[in-house]
Amino acid sequence: MRKKEYYFLLVCLVLFILCLPMLAQAQGPKKEFIVAQFTFEPGQELKDLTGNFPDLTLVGATVEKGN
């Protein structure tokens, strides 16, 4: 009787592992989010346009011609 229980649990575990990718897809695609956006355009060189981070502070460097 114990051998049957072992095989039953083993089959359940294998089925669970095989179904994991389907469960992940059922939740829908993962959305990609922009964490930060620095365009280095004149007047906005050091600003994060997403608002997630404070403005950059350059130490010993400058932004010239957007580079």
PDB file of N, CA, C and O in Angstrom:
ATOM      1  N   MET A   1       0.826  -1.198   0.000  1.00  0.00           N
ATOM      2  CA  MET A   1       0.000   0.000   0.000  1.00  0.00           C
ATOM      3  C   MET A   1       0.861   1.248   0.000  1.00  0.00           C
ATOM      4  O   MET A   1       0.516   2.248  -0.630  1.00  0.00           O
ATOM      5  N   ARG A   2       1.953   1.192   0.689  1.00  0.00           N
ATOM      6  CA  ARG A   2       2.823   2.357   0.771  1.00  0.00           C
ATOM      7  C   ARG A   2       3.449   2.683  -0.574  1.00  0.00           C
ATOM      8  O   ARG A   2       3.684   3.852  -0.881  1.00  0.00           O
ATOM      9  N   LYS A   3       3.718   1.674  -1.371  1.00  0.00           N
ATOM     10  CA  LYS A   3       4.315   1.874  -2.676  1.00  0.00           C
ATOM     11  C   LYS A   3       3.356   2.635  -3.593  1.00  0.00           C
ATOM     12  O   LYS A   3       3.788   3.479  -4.378  1.00  0.00           O
ATOM     13  N   LYS A   4       2.065   2.341  -3.497  1.00  0.00           N
ATOM     14  CA  LYS A   4       1.073   3.041  -4.308  1.00  0.00           C
ATOM     15  C   LYS A   4       1.006   4.514  -3.920  1.00  0.00           C
ATOM     16  O   LYS A   4       0.899   5.378  -4.791  1.00  0.00           O
ATOM     17  N   GLU A   5       1.067   4.804  -2.650  1.00  0.00           N
ATOM     18  CA  GLU A   5       1.049   6.193  -2.195  1.00  0.00           C
ATOM     19  C   GLU A   5       2.267   6.950  -2.710  1.00  0.00           C
ATOM     20  O   GLU A   5       2.162   8.110  -3.110  1.00  0.00           O
ATOM     21  N   TYR A   6       3.405   6.300  -2.698  1.00  0.00           N
ATOM     22  CA  TYR A   6       4.637   6.915  -3.186  1.00  0.00           C
ATOM     23  C   TYR A   6       4.498   7.259  -4.663  1.00  0.00           C
ATOM     24  O   TYR A   6       4.833   8.369  -5.078  1.00  0.00           O
ATOM     25  N   TYR A   7       4.004   6.308  -5.461  1.00  0.00           N
ATOM     26  CA  TYR A   7       3.849   6.553  -6.888  1.00  0.00           C
ATOM     27  C   TYR A   7       2.809   7.642  -7.160  1.00  0.00           C
ATOM     28  O   TYR A   7       2.988   8.458  -8.064  1.00  0.00           O
ATOM     29  N   PHE A   8       1.737   7.658  -6.389  1.00  0.00           N
ATOM     30  CA  PHE A   8       0.712   8.686  -6.544  1.00  0.00           C
ATOM     31  C   PHE A   8       1.297  10.079  -6.283  1.00  0.00           C
ATOM     32  O   PHE A   8       1.057  11.008  -7.054  1.00  0.00           O
ATOM     33  N   LEU A   9       2.052  10.219  -5.214  1.00  0.00           N
ATOM     34  CA  LEU A   9       2.679  11.509  -4.905  1.00  0.00           C
ATOM     35  C   LEU A   9       3.691  11.904  -5.968  1.00  0.00           C
ATOM     36  O   LEU A   9       3.795  13.077  -6.327  1.00  0.00           O
ATOM     37  N   LEU A  10       4.426  10.942  -6.465  1.00  0.00           N
ATOM     38  CA  LEU A  10       5.414  11.210  -7.506  1.00  0.00           C
ATOM     39  C   LEU A  10       4.728  11.689  -8.786  1.00  0.00           C
ATOM     40  O   LEU A  10       5.189  12.641  -9.415  1.00  0.00           O
ATOM     41  N   VAL A  11       3.634  11.039  -9.173  1.00  0.00           N
ATOM     42  CA  VAL A  11       2.890  11.454 -10.369  1.00  0.00           C
ATOM     43  C   VAL A  11       2.311  12.849 -10.167  1.00  0.00           C
ATOM     44  O   VAL A  11       2.352  13.667 -11.085  1.00  0.00           O
ATOM     45  N   CYS A  12       1.778  13.133  -8.993  1.00  0.00           N
ATOM     46  CA  CYS A  12       1.239  14.474  -8.719  1.00  0.00           C
ATOM     47  C   CYS A  12       2.322  15.534  -8.809  1.00  0.00           C
ATOM     48  O   CYS A  12       2.092  16.612  -9.357  1.00  0.00           O
ATOM     49  N   LEU A  13       3.484  15.242  -8.285  1.00  0.00           N
ATOM     50  CA  LEU A  13       4.595  16.190  -8.338  1.00  0.00           C
ATOM     51  C   LEU A  13       5.034  16.449  -9.774  1.00  0.00           C
ATOM     52  O   LEU A  13       5.276  17.595 -10.151  1.00  0.00           O
ATOM     53  N   VAL A  14       5.136  15.406 -10.565  1.00  0.00           N
ATOM     54  CA  VAL A  14       5.548  15.551 -11.965  1.00  0.00           C
ATOM     55  C   VAL A  14       4.503  16.367 -12.734  1.00  0.00           C
ATOM     56  O   VAL A  14       4.859  17.249 -13.515  1.00  0.00           O
ATOM     57  N   LEU A  15       3.230  16.079 -12.516  1.00  0.00           N
ATOM     58  CA  LEU A  15       2.183  16.847 -13.193  1.00  0.00           C
ATOM     59  C   LEU A  15       2.211  18.308 -12.778  1.00  0.00           C
ATOM     60  O   LEU A  15       2.021  19.191 -13.614  1.00  0.00           O
ATOM     61  N   PHE A  16       2.443  18.571 -11.513  1.00  0.00           N
ATOM     62  CA  PHE A  16       2.533  19.949 -11.038  1.00  0.00           C
ATOM     63  C   PHE A  16       3.679  20.687 -11.719  1.00  0.00           C
ATOM     64  O   PHE A  16       3.518  21.821 -12.170  1.00  0.00           O
ATOM     65  N   ILE A  17       4.828  20.039 -11.790  1.00  0.00           N
ATOM     66  CA  ILE A  17       5.995  20.655 -12.425  1.00  0.00           C
ATOM     67  C   ILE A  17       5.729  20.907 -13.904  1.00  0.00           C
ATOM     68  O   ILE A  17       6.133  21.941 -14.437  1.00  0.00           O
ATOM     69  N   LEU A  18       5.063  19.985 -14.564  1.00  0.00           N
ATOM     70  CA  LEU A  18       4.771  20.161 -15.988  1.00  0.00           C
ATOM     71  C   LEU A  18       3.743  21.265 -16.229  1.00  0.00           C
ATOM     72  O   LEU A  18       3.737  21.883 -17.294  1.00  0.00           O
ATOM     73  N   CYS A  19       2.887  21.514 -15.263  1.00  0.00           N
ATOM     74  CA  CYS A  19       1.838  22.535 -15.426  1.00  0.00           C
ATOM     75  C   CYS A  19       2.302  23.939 -15.039  1.00  0.00           C
ATOM     76  O   CYS A  19       1.600  24.909 -15.326  1.00  0.00           O
ATOM     77  N   LEU A  20       3.452  24.074 -14.401  1.00  0.00           N
ATOM     78  CA  LEU A  20       3.918  25.395 -13.964  1.00  0.00           C
ATOM     79  C   LEU A  20       4.005  26.413 -15.095  1.00  0.00           C
ATOM     80  O   LEU A  20       3.559  27.546 -14.914  1.00  0.00           O
ATOM     81  N   PRO A  21       4.565  26.055 -16.264  1.00  0.00           N
ATOM     82  CA  PRO A  21       4.618  27.063 -17.338  1.00  0.00           C
ATOM     83  C   PRO A  21       3.229  27.531 -17.776  1.00  0.00           C
ATOM     84  O   PRO A  21       3.043  28.705 -18.095  1.00  0.00           O
ATOM     85  N   MET A  22       2.268  26.631 -17.792  1.00  0.00           N
ATOM     86  CA  MET A  22       0.911  27.023 -18.173  1.00  0.00           C
ATOM     87  C   MET A  22       0.290  27.948 -17.137  1.00  0.00           C
ATOM     88  O   MET A  22      -0.447  28.869 -17.489  1.00  0.00           O
ATOM     89  N   LEU A  23       0.579  27.712 -15.873  1.00  0.00           N
ATOM     90  CA  LEU A  23       0.063  28.582 -14.827  1.00  0.00           C
ATOM     91  C   LEU A  23       0.660  29.978 -14.934  1.00  0.00           C
ATOM     92  O   LEU A  23      -0.028  30.972 -14.703  1.00  0.00           O
ATOM     93  N   ALA A  24       1.930  30.049 -15.281  1.00  0.00           N
ATOM     94  CA  ALA A  24       2.591  31.346 -15.423  1.00  0.00           C
ATOM     95  C   ALA A  24       1.998  32.119 -16.600  1.00  0.00           C
ATOM     96  O   ALA A  24       1.827  33.335 -16.515  1.00  0.00           O
ATOM     97  N   GLN A  25       1.684  31.432 -17.688  1.00  0.00           N
ATOM     98  CA  GLN A  25       1.099  32.099 -18.847  1.00  0.00           C
ATOM     99  C   GLN A  25      -0.324  32.549 -18.577  1.00  0.00           C
ATOM    100  O   GLN A  25      -0.777  33.538 -19.153  1.00  0.00           O
ATOM    101  N   ALA A  26      -1.035  31.840 -17.713  1.00  0.00           N
ATOM    102  CA  ALA A  26      -2.421  32.196 -17.412  1.00  0.00           C
ATOM    103  C   ALA A  26      -2.509  33.544 -16.710  1.00  0.00           C
ATOM    104  O   ALA A  26      -3.558  34.189 -16.739  1.00  0.00           O
ATOM    105  N   GLN A  27      -1.424  33.975 -16.082  1.00  0.00           N
ATOM    106  CA  GLN A  27      -1.413  35.267 -15.405  1.00  0.00           C
ATOM    107  C   GLN A  27      -1.256  36.414 -16.384  1.00  0.00           C
ATOM    108  O   GLN A  27      -1.421  37.571 -15.997  1.00  0.00           O
ATOM    109  N   GLY A  28      -0.946  36.133 -17.628  1.00  0.00           N
ATOM    110  CA  GLY A  28      -0.777  37.162 -18.639  1.00  0.00           C
ATOM    111  C   GLY A  28       0.684  37.557 -18.774  1.00  0.00           C
ATOM    112  O   GLY A  28       1.515  37.208 -17.936  1.00  0.00           O
ATOM    113  N   PRO A  29       0.984  38.285 -19.831  1.00  0.00           N
ATOM    114  CA  PRO A  29       2.375  38.688 -20.049  1.00  0.00           C
ATOM    115  C   PRO A  29       2.837  39.682 -18.992  1.00  0.00           C
ATOM    116  O   PRO A  29       2.045  40.462 -18.463  1.00  0.00           O
ATOM    117  N   LYS A  30       4.110  39.640 -18.701  1.00  0.00           N
ATOM    118  CA  LYS A  30       4.674  40.597 -17.754  1.00  0.00           C
ATOM    119  C   LYS A  30       4.785  41.950 -18.436  1.00  0.00           C
ATOM    120  O   LYS A  30       5.209  42.049 -19.588  1.00  0.00           O
ATOM    121  N   LYS A  31       4.401  42.978 -17.714  1.00  0.00           N
ATOM    122  CA  LYS A  31       4.489  44.321 -18.261  1.00  0.00           C
ATOM    123  C   LYS A  31       5.877  44.870 -18.001  1.00  0.00           C
ATOM    124  O   LYS A  31       6.442  44.705 -16.920  1.00  0.00           O
ATOM    125  N   GLU A  32       6.408  45.522 -19.013  1.00  0.00           N
ATOM    126  CA  GLU A  32       7.709  46.156 -18.857  1.00  0.00           C
ATOM    127  C   GLU A  32       7.490  47.610 -18.454  1.00  0.00           C
ATOM    128  O   GLU A  32       6.631  48.300 -19.002  1.00  0.00           O
ATOM    129  N   PHE A  33       8.259  48.048 -17.515  1.00  0.00           N
ATOM    130  CA  PHE A  33       8.146  49.413 -17.023  1.00  0.00           C
ATOM    131  C   PHE A  33       9.461  50.134 -17.236  1.00  0.00           C
ATOM    132  O   PHE A  33      10.539  49.561 -17.075  1.00  0.00           O
ATOM    133  N   ILE A  34       9.352  51.406 -17.602  1.00  0.00           N
ATOM    134  CA  ILE A  34      10.546  52.239 -17.693  1.00  0.00           C
ATOM    135  C   ILE A  34      10.882  52.686 -16.280  1.00  0.00           C
ATOM    136  O   ILE A  34      10.059  53.296 -15.597  1.00  0.00           O
ATOM    137  N   VAL A  35      12.090  52.380 -15.851  1.00  0.00           N
ATOM    138  CA  VAL A  35      12.514  52.727 -14.496  1.00  0.00           C
ATOM    139  C   VAL A  35      12.977  54.171 -14.453  1.00  0.00           C
ATOM    140  O   VAL A  35      12.630  54.912 -13.533  1.00  0.00           O
ATOM    141  N   ALA A  36      13.764  54.575 -15.449  1.00  0.00           N
ATOM    142  CA  ALA A  36      14.266  55.940 -15.510  1.00  0.00           C
ATOM    143  C   ALA A  36      14.478  56.312 -16.968  1.00  0.00           C
ATOM    144  O   ALA A  36      14.775  55.456 -17.801  1.00  0.00           O
ATOM    145  N   GLN A  37      14.324  57.588 -17.268  1.00  0.00           N
ATOM    146  CA  GLN A  37      14.545  58.059 -18.630  1.00  0.00           C
ATOM    147  C   GLN A  37      15.263  59.398 -18.586  1.00  0.00           C
ATOM    148  O   GLN A  37      14.711  60.413 -18.163  1.00  0.00           O
ATOM    149  N   PHE A  38      16.493  59.368 -19.031  1.00  0.00           N
ATOM    150  CA  PHE A  38      17.308  60.580 -19.142  1.00  0.00           C
ATOM    151  C   PHE A  38      17.560  60.805 -20.628  1.00  0.00           C
ATOM    152  O   PHE A  38      18.244  59.997 -21.256  1.00  0.00           O
ATOM    153  N   THR A  39      17.029  61.881 -21.209  1.00  0.00           N
ATOM    154  CA  THR A  39      17.183  62.121 -22.648  1.00  0.00           C
ATOM    155  C   THR A  39      18.400  62.970 -22.978  1.00  0.00           C
ATOM    156  O   THR A  39      18.862  62.971 -24.119  1.00  0.00           O
ATOM    157  N   PHE A  40      18.919  63.685 -22.005  1.00  0.00           N
ATOM    158  CA  PHE A  40      20.068  64.579 -22.195  1.00  0.00           C
ATOM    159  C   PHE A  40      19.779  65.648 -23.241  1.00  0.00           C
ATOM    160  O   PHE A  40      20.688  66.116 -23.927  1.00  0.00           O
ATOM    161  N   GLU A  41      18.519  66.029 -23.361  1.00  0.00           N
ATOM    162  CA  GLU A  41      18.139  67.130 -24.243  1.00  0.00           C
ATOM    163  C   GLU A  41      18.473  68.447 -23.551  1.00  0.00           C
ATOM    164  O   GLU A  41      18.490  68.501 -22.321  1.00  0.00           O
ATOM    165  N   PRO A  42      18.738  69.503 -24.306  1.00  0.00           N
ATOM    166  CA  PRO A  42      19.054  70.792 -23.698  1.00  0.00           C
ATOM    167  C   PRO A  42      17.957  71.239 -22.736  1.00  0.00           C
ATOM    168  O   PRO A  42      16.776  71.257 -23.084  1.00  0.00           O
ATOM    169  N   GLY A  43      18.365  71.597 -21.527  1.00  0.00           N
ATOM    170  CA  GLY A  43      17.447  72.028 -20.492  1.00  0.00           C
ATOM    171  C   GLY A  43      16.919  70.894 -19.620  1.00  0.00           C
ATOM    172  O   GLY A  43      16.381  71.143 -18.541  1.00  0.00           O
ATOM    173  N   GLN A  44      17.067  69.646 -20.079  1.00  0.00           N
ATOM    174  CA  GLN A  44      16.593  68.500 -19.305  1.00  0.00           C
ATOM    175  C   GLN A  44      17.680  67.427 -19.178  1.00  0.00           C
ATOM    176  O   GLN A  44      17.374  66.253 -18.974  1.00  0.00           O
ATOM    177  N   GLU A  45      18.930  67.827 -19.297  1.00  0.00           N
ATOM    178  CA  GLU A  45      20.028  66.870 -19.324  1.00  0.00           C
ATOM    179  C   GLU A  45      20.084  65.974 -18.099  1.00  0.00           C
ATOM    180  O   GLU A  45      20.388  64.786 -18.207  1.00  0.00           O
ATOM    181  N   LEU A  46      19.797  66.531 -16.950  1.00  0.00           N
ATOM    182  CA  LEU A  46      19.994  65.802 -15.704  1.00  0.00           C
ATOM    183  C   LEU A  46      18.678  65.441 -15.017  1.00  0.00           C
ATOM    184  O   LEU A  46      18.666  65.154 -13.820  1.00  0.00           O
ATOM    185  N   LYS A  47      17.570  65.454 -15.761  1.00  0.00           N
ATOM    186  CA  LYS A  47      16.257  65.174 -15.176  1.00  0.00           C
ATOM    187  C   LYS A  47      15.773  63.781 -15.583  1.00  0.00           C
ATOM    188  O   LYS A  47      15.880  63.388 -16.745  1.00  0.00           O
ATOM    189  N   ASP A  48      15.241  63.046 -14.609  1.00  0.00           N
ATOM    190  CA  ASP A  48      14.598  61.762 -14.888  1.00  0.00           C
ATOM    191  C   ASP A  48      13.158  62.071 -15.277  1.00  0.00           C
ATOM    192  O   ASP A  48      12.386  62.555 -14.450  1.00  0.00           O
ATOM    193  N   LEU A  49      12.788  61.797 -16.524  1.00  0.00           N
ATOM    194  CA  LEU A  49      11.464  62.153 -17.019  1.00  0.00           C
ATOM    195  C   LEU A  49      10.359  61.271 -16.444  1.00  0.00           C
ATOM    196  O   LEU A  49       9.186  61.631 -16.541  1.00  0.00           O
ATOM    197  N   THR A  50      10.698  60.130 -15.849  1.00  0.00           N
ATOM    198  CA  THR A  50       9.679  59.269 -15.237  1.00  0.00           C
ATOM    199  C   THR A  50       9.310  59.747 -13.840  1.00  0.00           C
ATOM    200  O   THR A  50       8.235  59.424 -13.337  1.00  0.00           O
ATOM    201  N   GLY A  51      10.203  60.519 -13.207  1.00  0.00           N
ATOM    202  CA  GLY A  51       9.943  60.998 -11.859  1.00  0.00           C
ATOM    203  C   GLY A  51      10.311  60.005 -10.770  1.00  0.00           C
ATOM    204  O   GLY A  51      10.011  60.235  -9.599  1.00  0.00           O
ATOM    205  N   ASN A  52      10.957  58.905 -11.137  1.00  0.00           N
ATOM    206  CA  ASN A  52      11.332  57.896 -10.141  1.00  0.00           C
ATOM    207  C   ASN A  52      12.604  58.249  -9.375  1.00  0.00           C
ATOM    208  O   ASN A  52      12.813  57.764  -8.263  1.00  0.00           O
ATOM    209  N   PHE A  53      13.446  59.083  -9.959  1.00  0.00           N
ATOM    210  CA  PHE A  53      14.720  59.420  -9.343  1.00  0.00           C
ATOM    211  C   PHE A  53      14.883  60.931  -9.283  1.00  0.00           C
ATOM    212  O   PHE A  53      14.314  61.648 -10.105  1.00  0.00           O
ATOM    213  N   PRO A  54      15.655  61.420  -8.319  1.00  0.00           N
ATOM    214  CA  PRO A  54      15.923  62.861  -8.289  1.00  0.00           C
ATOM    215  C   PRO A  54      16.838  63.246  -9.450  1.00  0.00           C
ATOM    216  O   PRO A  54      17.430  62.387 -10.105  1.00  0.00           O
ATOM    217  N   ASP A  55      16.940  64.537  -9.688  1.00  0.00           N
ATOM    218  CA  ASP A  55      17.828  65.006 -10.751  1.00  0.00           C
ATOM    219  C   ASP A  55      19.254  64.552 -10.479  1.00  0.00           C
ATOM    220  O   ASP A  55      19.679  64.449  -9.328  1.00  0.00           O
ATOM    221  N   LEU A  56      19.992  64.279 -11.564  1.00  0.00           N
ATOM    222  CA  LEU A  56      21.386  63.857 -11.434  1.00  0.00           C
ATOM    223  C   LEU A  56      22.253  65.009 -10.963  1.00  0.00           C
ATOM    224  O   LEU A  56      21.970  66.175 -11.239  1.00  0.00           O
ATOM    225  N   THR A  57      23.286  64.672 -10.266  1.00  0.00           N
ATOM    226  CA  THR A  57      24.294  65.633  -9.877  1.00  0.00           C
ATOM    227  C   THR A  57      25.621  65.143 -10.425  1.00  0.00           C
ATOM    228  O   THR A  57      26.110  64.080 -10.043  1.00  0.00           O
ATOM    229  N   LEU A  58      26.200  65.929 -11.326  1.00  0.00           N
ATOM    230  CA  LEU A  58      27.484  65.542 -11.907  1.00  0.00           C
ATOM    231  C   LEU A  58      28.616  66.080 -11.045  1.00  0.00           C
ATOM    232  O   LEU A  58      28.604  67.242 -10.638  1.00  0.00           O
ATOM    233  N   VAL A  59      29.583  65.229 -10.775  1.00  0.00           N
ATOM    234  CA  VAL A  59      30.748  65.626  -9.990  1.00  0.00           C
ATOM    235  C   VAL A  59      31.976  65.445 -10.888  1.00  0.00           C
ATOM    236  O   VAL A  59      32.384  64.321 -11.181  1.00  0.00           O
ATOM    237  N   GLY A  60      32.546  66.548 -11.312  1.00  0.00           N
ATOM    238  CA  GLY A  60      33.729  66.492 -12.161  1.00  0.00           C
ATOM    239  C   GLY A  60      33.421  66.145 -13.610  1.00  0.00           C
ATOM    240  O   GLY A  60      34.316  65.699 -14.328  1.00  0.00           O
ATOM    241  N   ALA A  61      32.187  66.333 -14.063  1.00  0.00           N
ATOM    242  CA  ALA A  61      31.815  66.029 -15.449  1.00  0.00           C
ATOM    243  C   ALA A  61      30.821  67.079 -15.935  1.00  0.00           C
ATOM    244  O   ALA A  61      30.194  67.767 -15.130  1.00  0.00           O
ATOM    245  N   THR A  62      30.680  67.200 -17.254  1.00  0.00           N
ATOM    246  CA  THR A  62      29.715  68.107 -17.842  1.00  0.00           C
ATOM    247  C   THR A  62      29.023  67.407 -18.999  1.00  0.00           C
ATOM    248  O   THR A  62      29.553  66.449 -19.561  1.00  0.00           O
ATOM    249  N   VAL A  63      27.847  67.884 -19.351  1.00  0.00           N
ATOM    250  CA  VAL A  63      27.119  67.379 -20.513  1.00  0.00           C
ATOM    251  C   VAL A  63      27.305  68.394 -21.626  1.00  0.00           C
ATOM    252  O   VAL A  63      26.980  69.571 -21.464  1.00  0.00           O
ATOM    253  N   GLU A  64      27.830  67.936 -22.761  1.00  0.00           N
ATOM    254  CA  GLU A  64      28.068  68.823 -23.906  1.00  0.00           C
ATOM    255  C   GLU A  64      27.398  68.232 -25.130  1.00  0.00           C
ATOM    256  O   GLU A  64      27.633  67.073 -25.471  1.00  0.00           O
ATOM    257  N   LYS A  65      26.567  69.017 -25.791  1.00  0.00           N
ATOM    258  CA  LYS A  65      25.892  68.606 -27.029  1.00  0.00           C
ATOM    259  C   LYS A  65      25.105  67.308 -26.842  1.00  0.00           C
ATOM    260  O   LYS A  65      25.070  66.476 -27.748  1.00  0.00           O
ATOM    261  N   GLY A  66      24.492  67.129 -25.715  1.00  0.00           N
ATOM    262  CA  GLY A  66      23.654  65.966 -25.473  1.00  0.00           C
ATOM    263  C   GLY A  66      24.399  64.666 -25.250  1.00  0.00           C
ATOM    264  O   GLY A  66      23.785  63.599 -25.242  1.00  0.00           O
ATOM    265  N   ASN A  67      25.694  64.730 -25.070  1.00  0.00           N
ATOM    266  CA  ASN A  67      26.489  63.500 -24.857  1.00  0.00           C
ATOM    267  C   ASN A  67      27.106  63.479 -23.479  1.00  0.00           C
ATOM    268  O   ASN A  67      27.804  62.527 -23.129  1.00  0.00           O
TER     269      ASN A  67
END
